[in-house]
Amino acid sequence: MTKLRYTGTNFDEVKAFCGDKVLAPYFCMGFSMLSLLTDEGFVTVNEGDCIVKDDEGNFSVEA
């Protein structure tokens, strides 16, 4: 299992980590967010959240 924290400014690093499972950031009320495709569908990744990639290559988000 590996983790990567989304800081709001590291989209290139997140894109390299997640590949085509992540959509470009969007901004709402002064904060940056991402949409990440997981086994449960798209989930929102907020600044400060950790993106978790398990040993099988599946993604989840930890607040």
mmCIF file of the N, C-alpha and C atoms, coordinates in Angstrom:
data_MODEL
# 
_entry.id   MODEL 
# 
loop_
_atom_site.group_PDB 
_atom_site.id 
_atom_site.type_symbol 
_atom_site.label_atom_id 
_atom_site.label_alt_id 
_atom_site.label_comp_id 
_atom_site.label_asym_id 
_atom_site.label_entity_id 
_atom_site.label_seq_id 
_atom_site.pdbx_PDB_ins_code 
_atom_site.Cartn_x 
_atom_site.Cartn_y 
_atom_site.Cartn_z 
_atom_site.occupancy 
_atom_site.B_iso_or_equiv 
_atom_site.pdbx_formal_charge 
_atom_site.auth_seq_id 
_atom_site.auth_comp_id 
_atom_site.auth_asym_id 
_atom_site.auth_atom_id 
_atom_site.pdbx_PDB_model_num 
ATOM 1   N N  . MET A 1 1  ? 0.852   -1.175 0.000   1.00 0.00 ? 1  MET A N  1 
ATOM 2   C CA . MET A 1 1  ? 0.000   0.000  0.000   1.00 0.00 ? 1  MET A CA 1 
ATOM 3   C C  . MET A 1 1  ? 0.897   1.237  0.000   1.00 0.00 ? 1  MET A C  1 
ATOM 4   N N  . THR A 1 2  ? 0.546   2.209  -0.832  1.00 0.00 ? 2  THR A N  1 
ATOM 5   C CA . THR A 1 2  ? 1.254   3.486  -0.857  1.00 0.00 ? 2  THR A CA 1 
ATOM 6   C C  . THR A 1 2  ? 0.249   4.612  -0.732  1.00 0.00 ? 2  THR A C  1 
ATOM 7   N N  . LYS A 1 3  ? 0.716   5.742  -0.204  1.00 0.00 ? 3  LYS A N  1 
ATOM 8   C CA . LYS A 1 3  ? -0.154  6.897  0.008   1.00 0.00 ? 3  LYS A CA 1 
ATOM 9   C C  . LYS A 1 3  ? 0.496   8.144  -0.555  1.00 0.00 ? 3  LYS A C  1 
ATOM 10  N N  . LEU A 1 4  ? -0.349  9.078  -0.975  1.00 0.00 ? 4  LEU A N  1 
ATOM 11  C CA . LEU A 1 4  ? 0.102   10.383 -1.444  1.00 0.00 ? 4  LEU A CA 1 
ATOM 12  C C  . LEU A 1 4  ? -0.894  11.426 -0.955  1.00 0.00 ? 4  LEU A C  1 
ATOM 13  N N  . ARG A 1 5  ? -0.402  12.463 -0.287  1.00 0.00 ? 5  ARG A N  1 
ATOM 14  C CA . ARG A 1 5  ? -1.270  13.536 0.212   1.00 0.00 ? 5  ARG A CA 1 
ATOM 15  C C  . ARG A 1 5  ? -1.461  14.583 -0.877  1.00 0.00 ? 5  ARG A C  1 
ATOM 16  N N  . TYR A 1 6  ? -2.721  14.958 -1.113  1.00 0.00 ? 6  TYR A N  1 
ATOM 17  C CA . TYR A 1 6  ? -3.026  16.023 -2.063  1.00 0.00 ? 6  TYR A CA 1 
ATOM 18  C C  . TYR A 1 6  ? -2.924  17.363 -1.346  1.00 0.00 ? 6  TYR A C  1 
ATOM 19  N N  . THR A 1 7  ? -2.034  18.218 -1.818  1.00 0.00 ? 7  THR A N  1 
ATOM 20  C CA . THR A 1 7  ? -1.789  19.502 -1.168  1.00 0.00 ? 7  THR A CA 1 
ATOM 21  C C  . THR A 1 7  ? -2.551  20.649 -1.814  1.00 0.00 ? 7  THR A C  1 
ATOM 22  N N  . GLY A 1 8  ? -3.131  20.395 -2.967  1.00 0.00 ? 8  GLY A N  1 
ATOM 23  C CA . GLY A 1 8  ? -3.792  21.469 -3.710  1.00 0.00 ? 8  GLY A CA 1 
ATOM 24  C C  . GLY A 1 8  ? -2.892  22.048 -4.786  1.00 0.00 ? 8  GLY A C  1 
ATOM 25  N N  . THR A 1 9  ? -1.599  21.774 -4.696  1.00 0.00 ? 9  THR A N  1 
ATOM 26  C CA . THR A 1 9  ? -0.648  22.299 -5.684  1.00 0.00 ? 9  THR A CA 1 
ATOM 27  C C  . THR A 1 9  ? 0.190   21.197 -6.333  1.00 0.00 ? 9  THR A C  1 
ATOM 28  N N  . ASN A 1 10 ? -0.084  19.943 -6.027  1.00 0.00 ? 10 ASN A N  1 
ATOM 29  C CA . ASN A 1 10 ? 0.748   18.851 -6.542  1.00 0.00 ? 10 ASN A CA 1 
ATOM 30  C C  . ASN A 1 10 ? -0.015  17.941 -7.523  1.00 0.00 ? 10 ASN A C  1 
ATOM 31  N N  . PHE A 1 11 ? -0.815  18.550 -8.405  1.00 0.00 ? 11 PHE A N  1 
ATOM 32  C CA . PHE A 1 11 ? -1.607  17.743 -9.330  1.00 0.00 ? 11 PHE A CA 1 
ATOM 33  C C  . PHE A 1 11 ? -0.725  16.881 -10.231 1.00 0.00 ? 11 PHE A C  1 
ATOM 34  N N  . ASP A 1 12 ? 0.418   17.388 -10.688 1.00 0.00 ? 12 ASP A N  1 
ATOM 35  C CA . ASP A 1 12 ? 1.281   16.590 -11.562 1.00 0.00 ? 12 ASP A CA 1 
ATOM 36  C C  . ASP A 1 12 ? 1.741   15.313 -10.858 1.00 0.00 ? 12 ASP A C  1 
ATOM 37  N N  . GLU A 1 13 ? 2.062   15.419 -9.582  1.00 0.00 ? 13 GLU A N  1 
ATOM 38  C CA . GLU A 1 13 ? 2.471   14.261 -8.796  1.00 0.00 ? 13 GLU A CA 1 
ATOM 39  C C  . GLU A 1 13 ? 1.301   13.285 -8.612  1.00 0.00 ? 13 GLU A C  1 
ATOM 40  N N  . VAL A 1 14 ? 0.116   13.827 -8.357  1.00 0.00 ? 14 VAL A N  1 
ATOM 41  C CA . VAL A 1 14 ? -1.085  12.994 -8.200  1.00 0.00 ? 14 VAL A CA 1 
ATOM 42  C C  . VAL A 1 14 ? -1.398  12.289 -9.516  1.00 0.00 ? 14 VAL A C  1 
ATOM 43  N N  . LYS A 1 15 ? -1.292  13.008 -10.629 1.00 0.00 ? 15 LYS A N  1 
ATOM 44  C CA . LYS A 1 15 ? -1.564  12.430 -11.951 1.00 0.00 ? 15 LYS A CA 1 
ATOM 45  C C  . LYS A 1 15 ? -0.595  11.284 -12.238 1.00 0.00 ? 15 LYS A C  1 
ATOM 46  N N  . ALA A 1 16 ? 0.673   11.453 -11.886 1.00 0.00 ? 16 ALA A N  1 
ATOM 47  C CA . ALA A 1 16 ? 1.655   10.387 -12.086 1.00 0.00 ? 16 ALA A CA 1 
ATOM 48  C C  . ALA A 1 16 ? 1.324   9.175  -11.213 1.00 0.00 ? 16 ALA A C  1 
ATOM 49  N N  . PHE A 1 17 ? 0.806   9.409  -10.027 1.00 0.00 ? 17 PHE A N  1 
ATOM 50  C CA . PHE A 1 17 ? 0.468   8.354  -9.075  1.00 0.00 ? 17 PHE A CA 1 
ATOM 51  C C  . PHE A 1 17 ? -0.808  7.614  -9.483  1.00 0.00 ? 17 PHE A C  1 
ATOM 52  N N  . CYS A 1 18 ? -1.815  8.364  -9.958  1.00 0.00 ? 18 CYS A N  1 
ATOM 53  C CA . CYS A 1 18 ? -3.143  7.798  -10.224 1.00 0.00 ? 18 CYS A CA 1 
ATOM 54  C C  . CYS A 1 18 ? -3.427  7.520  -11.695 1.00 0.00 ? 18 CYS A C  1 
ATOM 55  N N  . GLY A 1 19 ? -2.645  8.084  -12.583 1.00 0.00 ? 19 GLY A N  1 
ATOM 56  C CA . GLY A 1 19 ? -2.894  7.887  -14.012 1.00 0.00 ? 19 GLY A CA 1 
ATOM 57  C C  . GLY A 1 19 ? -4.225  8.468  -14.441 1.00 0.00 ? 19 GLY A C  1 
ATOM 58  N N  . ASP A 1 20 ? -4.956  7.702  -15.255 1.00 0.00 ? 20 ASP A N  1 
ATOM 59  C CA . ASP A 1 20 ? -6.224  8.197  -15.793 1.00 0.00 ? 20 ASP A CA 1 
ATOM 60  C C  . ASP A 1 20 ? -7.394  8.044  -14.827 1.00 0.00 ? 20 ASP A C  1 
ATOM 61  N N  . LYS A 1 21 ? -7.122  7.698  -13.585 1.00 0.00 ? 21 LYS A N  1 
ATOM 62  C CA . LYS A 1 21 ? -8.181  7.551  -12.572 1.00 0.00 ? 21 LYS A CA 1 
ATOM 63  C C  . LYS A 1 21 ? -8.530  8.882  -11.900 1.00 0.00 ? 21 LYS A C  1 
ATOM 64  N N  . VAL A 1 22 ? -7.795  9.949  -12.233 1.00 0.00 ? 22 VAL A N  1 
ATOM 65  C CA . VAL A 1 22 ? -8.023  11.235 -11.584 1.00 0.00 ? 22 VAL A CA 1 
ATOM 66  C C  . VAL A 1 22 ? -8.358  12.295 -12.635 1.00 0.00 ? 22 VAL A C  1 
ATOM 67  N N  . LEU A 1 23 ? -9.297  13.179 -12.282 1.00 0.00 ? 23 LEU A N  1 
ATOM 68  C CA . LEU A 1 23 ? -9.681  14.281 -13.151 1.00 0.00 ? 23 LEU A CA 1 
ATOM 69  C C  . LEU A 1 23 ? -9.003  15.560 -12.671 1.00 0.00 ? 23 LEU A C  1 
ATOM 70  N N  . ALA A 1 24 ? -8.808  16.484 -13.580 1.00 0.00 ? 24 ALA A N  1 
ATOM 71  C CA . ALA A 1 24 ? -8.132  17.748 -13.281 1.00 0.00 ? 24 ALA A CA 1 
ATOM 72  C C  . ALA A 1 24 ? -8.788  18.453 -12.097 1.00 0.00 ? 24 ALA A C  1 
ATOM 73  N N  . PRO A 1 25 ? -7.988  19.208 -11.352 1.00 0.00 ? 25 PRO A N  1 
ATOM 74  C CA . PRO A 1 25 ? -8.538  19.893 -10.174 1.00 0.00 ? 25 PRO A CA 1 
ATOM 75  C C  . PRO A 1 25 ? -9.578  20.934 -10.540 1.00 0.00 ? 25 PRO A C  1 
ATOM 76  N N  . TYR A 1 26 ? -10.468 21.173 -9.599  1.00 0.00 ? 26 TYR A N  1 
ATOM 77  C CA . TYR A 1 26 ? -11.432 22.260 -9.719  1.00 0.00 ? 26 TYR A CA 1 
ATOM 78  C C  . TYR A 1 26 ? -11.435 23.010 -8.396  1.00 0.00 ? 26 TYR A C  1 
ATOM 79  N N  . PHE A 1 27 ? -11.929 24.219 -8.432  1.00 0.00 ? 27 PHE A N  1 
ATOM 80  C CA . PHE A 1 27 ? -11.861 25.091 -7.264  1.00 0.00 ? 27 PHE A CA 1 
ATOM 81  C C  . PHE A 1 27 ? -13.255 25.464 -6.808  1.00 0.00 ? 27 PHE A C  1 
ATOM 82  N N  . CYS A 1 28 ? -13.437 25.451 -5.490  1.00 0.00 ? 28 CYS A N  1 
ATOM 83  C CA . CYS A 1 28 ? -14.720 25.805 -4.896  1.00 0.00 ? 28 CYS A CA 1 
ATOM 84  C C  . CYS A 1 28 ? -14.452 26.513 -3.579  1.00 0.00 ? 28 CYS A C  1 
ATOM 85  N N  . MET A 1 29 ? -14.946 27.719 -3.451  1.00 0.00 ? 29 MET A N  1 
ATOM 86  C CA . MET A 1 29 ? -14.824 28.491 -2.218  1.00 0.00 ? 29 MET A CA 1 
ATOM 87  C C  . MET A 1 29 ? -13.374 28.603 -1.743  1.00 0.00 ? 29 MET A C  1 
ATOM 88  N N  . GLY A 1 30 ? -12.454 28.755 -2.702  1.00 0.00 ? 30 GLY A N  1 
ATOM 89  C CA . GLY A 1 30 ? -11.053 28.965 -2.378  1.00 0.00 ? 30 GLY A CA 1 
ATOM 90  C C  . GLY A 1 30 ? -10.242 27.712 -2.140  1.00 0.00 ? 30 GLY A C  1 
ATOM 91  N N  . PHE A 1 31 ? -10.842 26.538 -2.312  1.00 0.00 ? 31 PHE A N  1 
ATOM 92  C CA . PHE A 1 31 ? -10.134 25.282 -2.107  1.00 0.00 ? 31 PHE A CA 1 
ATOM 93  C C  . PHE A 1 31 ? -10.077 24.488 -3.402  1.00 0.00 ? 31 PHE A C  1 
ATOM 94  N N  . SER A 1 32 ? -9.016  23.712 -3.546  1.00 0.00 ? 32 SER A N  1 
ATOM 95  C CA . SER A 1 32 ? -8.831  22.850 -4.704  1.00 0.00 ? 32 SER A CA 1 
ATOM 96  C C  . SER A 1 32 ? -9.296  21.444 -4.356  1.00 0.00 ? 32 SER A C  1 
ATOM 97  N N  . MET A 1 33 ? -9.988  20.806 -5.305  1.00 0.00 ? 33 MET A N  1 
ATOM 98  C CA . MET A 1 33 ? -10.466 19.445 -5.130  1.00 0.00 ? 33 MET A CA 1 
ATOM 99  C C  . MET A 1 33 ? -10.223 18.659 -6.407  1.00 0.00 ? 33 MET A C  1 
ATOM 100 N N  . LEU A 1 34 ? -10.185 17.359 -6.267  1.00 0.00 ? 34 LEU A N  1 
ATOM 101 C CA . LEU A 1 34 ? -10.056 16.447 -7.403  1.00 0.00 ? 34 LEU A CA 1 
ATOM 102 C C  . LEU A 1 34 ? -11.185 15.447 -7.365  1.00 0.00 ? 34 LEU A C  1 
ATOM 103 N N  . SER A 1 35 ? -11.437 14.813 -8.496  1.00 0.00 ? 35 SER A N  1 
ATOM 104 C CA . SER A 1 35 ? -12.322 13.649 -8.538  1.00 0.00 ? 35 SER A CA 1 
ATOM 105 C C  . SER A 1 35 ? -11.463 12.451 -8.876  1.00 0.00 ? 35 SER A C  1 
ATOM 106 N N  . LEU A 1 36 ? -11.594 11.385 -8.076  1.00 0.00 ? 36 LEU A N  1 
ATOM 107 C CA . LEU A 1 36 ? -10.805 10.174 -8.234  1.00 0.00 ? 36 LEU A CA 1 
ATOM 108 C C  . LEU A 1 36 ? -11.737 8.993  -8.440  1.00 0.00 ? 36 LEU A C  1 
ATOM 109 N N  . LEU A 1 37 ? -11.462 8.198  -9.473  1.00 0.00 ? 37 LEU A N  1 
ATOM 110 C CA . LEU A 1 37 ? -12.266 7.012  -9.739  1.00 0.00 ? 37 LEU A CA 1 
ATOM 111 C C  . LEU A 1 37 ? -11.787 5.865  -8.858  1.00 0.00 ? 37 LEU A C  1 
ATOM 112 N N  . THR A 1 38 ? -12.688 5.360  -8.029  1.00 0.00 ? 38 THR A N  1 
ATOM 113 C CA . THR A 1 38 ? -12.403 4.219  -7.158  1.00 0.00 ? 38 THR A CA 1 
ATOM 114 C C  . THR A 1 38 ? -13.350 3.086  -7.539  1.00 0.00 ? 38 THR A C  1 
ATOM 115 N N  . ASP A 1 39 ? -13.242 1.960  -6.851  1.00 0.00 ? 39 ASP A N  1 
ATOM 116 C CA . ASP A 1 39 ? -14.164 0.848  -7.091  1.00 0.00 ? 39 ASP A CA 1 
ATOM 117 C C  . ASP A 1 39 ? -15.605 1.227  -6.770  1.00 0.00 ? 39 ASP A C  1 
ATOM 118 N N  . GLU A 1 40 ? -15.784 2.248  -5.950  1.00 0.00 ? 40 GLU A N  1 
ATOM 119 C CA . GLU A 1 40 ? -17.122 2.682  -5.549  1.00 0.00 ? 40 GLU A CA 1 
ATOM 120 C C  . GLU A 1 40 ? -17.629 3.843  -6.404  1.00 0.00 ? 40 GLU A C  1 
ATOM 121 N N  . GLY A 1 41 ? -16.898 4.207  -7.446  1.00 0.00 ? 41 GLY A N  1 
ATOM 122 C CA . GLY A 1 41 ? -17.261 5.327  -8.302  1.00 0.00 ? 41 GLY A CA 1 
ATOM 123 C C  . GLY A 1 41 ? -16.353 6.515  -8.018  1.00 0.00 ? 41 GLY A C  1 
ATOM 124 N N  . PHE A 1 42 ? -16.733 7.677  -8.532  1.00 0.00 ? 42 PHE A N  1 
ATOM 125 C CA . PHE A 1 42 ? -15.927 8.875  -8.311  1.00 0.00 ? 42 PHE A CA 1 
ATOM 126 C C  . PHE A 1 42 ? -16.101 9.386  -6.889  1.00 0.00 ? 42 PHE A C  1 
ATOM 127 N N  . VAL A 1 43 ? -14.986 9.736  -6.258  1.00 0.00 ? 43 VAL A N  1 
ATOM 128 C CA . VAL A 1 43 ? -15.003 10.359 -4.939  1.00 0.00 ? 43 VAL A CA 1 
ATOM 129 C C  . VAL A 1 43 ? -14.217 11.656 -5.002  1.00 0.00 ? 43 VAL A C  1 
ATOM 130 N N  . THR A 1 44 ? -14.542 12.574 -4.118  1.00 0.00 ? 44 THR A N  1 
ATOM 131 C CA . THR A 1 44 ? -13.862 13.852 -4.051  1.00 0.00 ? 44 THR A CA 1 
ATOM 132 C C  . THR A 1 44 ? -12.630 13.746 -3.172  1.00 0.00 ? 44 THR A C  1 
ATOM 133 N N  . VAL A 1 45 ? -11.529 14.320 -3.649  1.00 0.00 ? 45 VAL A N  1 
ATOM 134 C CA . VAL A 1 45 ? -10.295 14.419 -2.880  1.00 0.00 ? 45 VAL A CA 1 
ATOM 135 C C  . VAL A 1 45 ? -10.099 15.885 -2.545  1.00 0.00 ? 45 VAL A C  1 
ATOM 136 N N  . ASN A 1 46 ? -10.129 16.215 -1.264  1.00 0.00 ? 46 ASN A N  1 
ATOM 137 C CA . ASN A 1 46 ? -9.935  17.591 -0.807  1.00 0.00 ? 46 ASN A CA 1 
ATOM 138 C C  . ASN A 1 46 ? -8.467  17.829 -0.460  1.00 0.00 ? 46 ASN A C  1 
ATOM 139 N N  . GLU A 1 47 ? -8.081  19.092 -0.428  1.00 0.00 ? 47 GLU A N  1 
ATOM 140 C CA . GLU A 1 47 ? -6.729  19.425 0.019   1.00 0.00 ? 47 GLU A CA 1 
ATOM 141 C C  . GLU A 1 47 ? -6.506  18.804 1.394   1.00 0.00 ? 47 GLU A C  1 
ATOM 142 N N  . GLY A 1 48 ? -5.363  18.134 1.563   1.00 0.00 ? 48 GLY A N  1 
ATOM 143 C CA . GLY A 1 48 ? -5.031  17.495 2.829   1.00 0.00 ? 48 GLY A CA 1 
ATOM 144 C C  . GLY A 1 48 ? -5.402  16.025 2.901   1.00 0.00 ? 48 GLY A C  1 
ATOM 145 N N  . ASP A 1 49 ? -6.267  15.547 1.998   1.00 0.00 ? 49 ASP A N  1 
ATOM 146 C CA . ASP A 1 49 ? -6.625  14.131 1.983   1.00 0.00 ? 49 ASP A CA 1 
ATOM 147 C C  . ASP A 1 49 ? -5.475  13.296 1.434   1.00 0.00 ? 49 ASP A C  1 
ATOM 148 N N  . CYS A 1 50 ? -5.414  12.036 1.860   1.00 0.00 ? 50 CYS A N  1 
ATOM 149 C CA . CYS A 1 50 ? -4.432  11.083 1.332   1.00 0.00 ? 50 CYS A CA 1 
ATOM 150 C C  . CYS A 1 50 ? -5.118  10.168 0.324   1.00 0.00 ? 50 CYS A C  1 
ATOM 151 N N  . ILE A 1 51 ? -4.469  10.007 -0.805  1.00 0.00 ? 51 ILE A N  1 
ATOM 152 C CA . ILE A 1 51 ? -4.908  9.034  -1.797  1.00 0.00 ? 51 ILE A CA 1 
ATOM 153 C C  . ILE A 1 51 ? -4.135  7.750  -1.501  1.00 0.00 ? 51 ILE A C  1 
ATOM 154 N N  . VAL A 1 52 ? -4.862  6.651  -1.342  1.00 0.00 ? 52 VAL A N  1 
ATOM 155 C CA . VAL A 1 52 ? -4.259  5.371  -0.988  1.00 0.00 ? 52 VAL A CA 1 
ATOM 156 C C  . VAL A 1 52 ? -4.377  4.429  -2.180  1.00 0.00 ? 52 VAL A C  1 
ATOM 157 N N  . LYS A 1 53 ? -3.255  3.814  -2.548  1.00 0.00 ? 53 LYS A N  1 
ATOM 158 C CA . LYS A 1 53 ? -3.239  2.805  -3.604  1.00 0.00 ? 53 LYS A CA 1 
ATOM 159 C C  . LYS A 1 53 ? -2.864  1.475  -2.957  1.00 0.00 ? 53 LYS A C  1 
ATOM 160 N N  . ASP A 1 54 ? -3.772  0.493  -3.034  1.00 0.00 ? 54 ASP A N  1 
ATOM 161 C CA . ASP A 1 54 ? -3.491  -0.791 -2.397  1.00 0.00 ? 54 ASP A CA 1 
ATOM 162 C C  . ASP A 1 54 ? -2.600  -1.663 -3.286  1.00 0.00 ? 54 ASP A C  1 
ATOM 163 N N  . ASP A 1 55 ? -2.282  -2.825 -2.810  1.00 0.00 ? 55 ASP A N  1 
ATOM 164 C CA . ASP A 1 55 ? -1.363  -3.717 -3.520  1.00 0.00 ? 55 ASP A CA 1 
ATOM 165 C C  . ASP A 1 55 ? -1.918  -4.213 -4.848  1.00 0.00 ? 55 ASP A C  1 
ATOM 166 N N  . GLU A 1 56 ? -3.235  -4.139 -5.035  1.00 0.00 ? 56 GLU A N  1 
ATOM 167 C CA . GLU A 1 56 ? -3.850  -4.556 -6.299  1.00 0.00 ? 56 GLU A CA 1 
ATOM 168 C C  . GLU A 1 56 ? -4.065  -3.396 -7.260  1.00 0.00 ? 56 GLU A C  1 
ATOM 169 N N  . GLY A 1 57 ? -3.657  -2.178 -6.861  1.00 0.00 ? 57 GLY A N  1 
ATOM 170 C CA . GLY A 1 57 ? -3.800  -1.006 -7.726  1.00 0.00 ? 57 GLY A CA 1 
ATOM 171 C C  . GLY A 1 57 ? -5.117  -0.274 -7.593  1.00 0.00 ? 57 GLY A C  1 
ATOM 172 N N  . ASN A 1 58 ? -5.901  -0.603 -6.560  1.00 0.00 ? 58 ASN A N  1 
ATOM 173 C CA . ASN A 1 58 ? -7.171  0.074  -6.310  1.00 0.00 ? 58 ASN A CA 1 
ATOM 174 C C  . ASN A 1 58 ? -6.937  1.301  -5.443  1.00 0.00 ? 58 ASN A C  1 
ATOM 175 N N  . PHE A 1 59 ? -7.743  2.332  -5.667  1.00 0.00 ? 59 PHE A N  1 
ATOM 176 C CA . PHE A 1 59 ? -7.584  3.595  -4.948  1.00 0.00 ? 59 PHE A CA 1 
ATOM 177 C C  . PHE A 1 59 ? -8.697  3.818  -3.948  1.00 0.00 ? 59 PHE A C  1 
ATOM 178 N N  . SER A 1 60 ? -8.361  4.532  -2.868  1.00 0.00 ? 60 SER A N  1 
ATOM 179 C CA . SER A 1 60 ? -9.330  5.008  -1.895  1.00 0.00 ? 60 SER A CA 1 
ATOM 180 C C  . SER A 1 60 ? -8.794  6.323  -1.337  1.00 0.00 ? 60 SER A C  1 
ATOM 181 N N  . VAL A 1 61 ? -9.621  6.998  -0.553  1.00 0.00 ? 61 VAL A N  1 
ATOM 182 C CA . VAL A 1 61 ? -9.247  8.308  -0.007  1.00 0.00 ? 61 VAL A CA 1 
ATOM 183 C C  . VAL A 1 61 ? -9.402  8.283  1.502   1.00 0.00 ? 61 VAL A C  1 
ATOM 184 N N  . GLU A 1 62 ? -8.391  8.816  2.203   1.00 0.00 ? 62 GLU A N  1 
ATOM 185 C CA . GLU A 1 62 ? -8.443  8.974  3.664   1.00 0.00 ? 62 GLU A CA 1 
ATOM 186 C C  . GLU A 1 62 ? -8.397  10.463 3.982   1.00 0.00 ? 62 GLU A C  1 
ATOM 187 N N  . ALA A 1 63 ? -9.356  10.907 4.764   1.00 0.00 ? 63 ALA A N  1 
ATOM 188 C CA . ALA A 1 63 ? -9.403  12.318 5.160   1.00 0.00 ? 63 ALA A CA 1 
ATOM 189 C C  . ALA A 1 63 ? -8.358  12.621 6.205   1.00 0.00 ? 63 ALA A C  1 
# 
